[in-house]
Amino acid sequence: MDTETTGFNKRYDRIIELAAVRADAYFNPVDSWHTLLNPDTNAVSTTRGDTPAHLGTQPCCGGYS
C-alpha cells in the first residue's frame, strides 16, 4: 500500500493518490492498482507536479478532517 499526499500536515494536507501491489510468496509483483484523487482544494502542490487542474477530473475525497 502507498499514498501520495499534498504535504505532511494531517490537519490541512490531503491524499491525492492511492496505490497497492499484490506479490507472490517470493515478493514478485503479480498485480497492481492505483488511482488519483481530487482533494477538493486549490492548495495542491507536490514534488510530482500535480496541480488542481490535473486532479480536478479525479474522484473527490475532500471534506474530511
LOLOPA-665113 format. One record per residue (C-alpha): residue number from 1; residue in one letter; x, y, z. Coordinates in steps of 0.001 Angstrom, whole numbers, padded with zeros to 6 digits. Example, Ala and Ser with C-alpha at 12.3 -4.5 7.8 and 13.67 -1.06 7.14 Angstrom:
1, A, 012300, -004500, 007800
2, S, 013670, -001060, 007140
***
This chain:
1, M, 000000, 000000, 000000
2, D, 001192, 003526, -000737
3, T, -000248, 007023, -000589
4, E, 000751, 010353, -002080
5, T, -000296, 013467, -000193
6, T, -000150, 017228, -000669
7, G, 002096, 017552, 002408
8, F, 002827, 016272, 005896
9, N, 000256, 018146, 007995
10, K, -002633, 015752, 008734
11, R, -004938, 018659, 009540
12, Y, -004554, 020547, 006238
13, D, -002995, 018261, 003646
14, R, -004913, 015709, 001613
15, I, -004402, 012329, -000038
16, I, -004127, 012648, -003826
17, E, -003142, 009103, -004811
18, L, -003630, 005551, -003543
19, A, -001711, 002513, -004792
20, A, -001385, -001167, -003955
21, V, 000786, -004055, -005182
22, R, -000016, -007734, -004686
23, A, 003010, -010036, -004509
24, D, 003506, -013788, -004591
25, A, 005239, -015814, -001860
26, Y, 008618, -014685, -003262
27, F, 007664, -010985, -003241
28, N, 007396, -010824, -007027
29, P, 004687, -008357, -008105
30, V, 001702, -010164, -009638
31, D, -000858, -007336, -009732
32, S, -001019, -003606, -009062
33, W, -003595, -000833, -008826
34, H, -003526, 002953, -008374
35, T, -005879, 005888, -008600
36, L, -005565, 009656, -008391
37, L, -007953, 011525, -006095
38, N, -009246, 015094, -006201
39, P, -008515, 016603, -002757
40, D, -011241, 019247, -003293
41, T, -008834, 022080, -002530
42, N, -006782, 024584, -004533
43, A, -003772, 024113, -002248
44, V, -002256, 021248, -004229
45, S, 001461, 021343, -004805
46, T, 003523, 018178, -004771
47, T, 007023, 017211, -005773
48, R, 005472, 015219, -008646
49, G, 003974, 018356, -010164
50, D, 000306, 017514, -009664
51, T, -001922, 020586, -009889
52, P, -005609, 021306, -009175
53, A, -006294, 021180, -012925
54, H, -004552, 017808, -013196
55, L, -006557, 016289, -010321
56, G, -009858, 018076, -010975
57, T, -011282, 015254, -013084
58, Q, -010481, 012569, -010491
59, P, -012895, 011207, -007846
60, C, -013280, 013613, -004932
61, C, -012116, 012777, -001423
62, G, -012127, 016240, 000179
63, G, -014048, 017383, 003201
64, Y, -012545, 015021, 005733
65, S, -010682, 016009, 008855
***
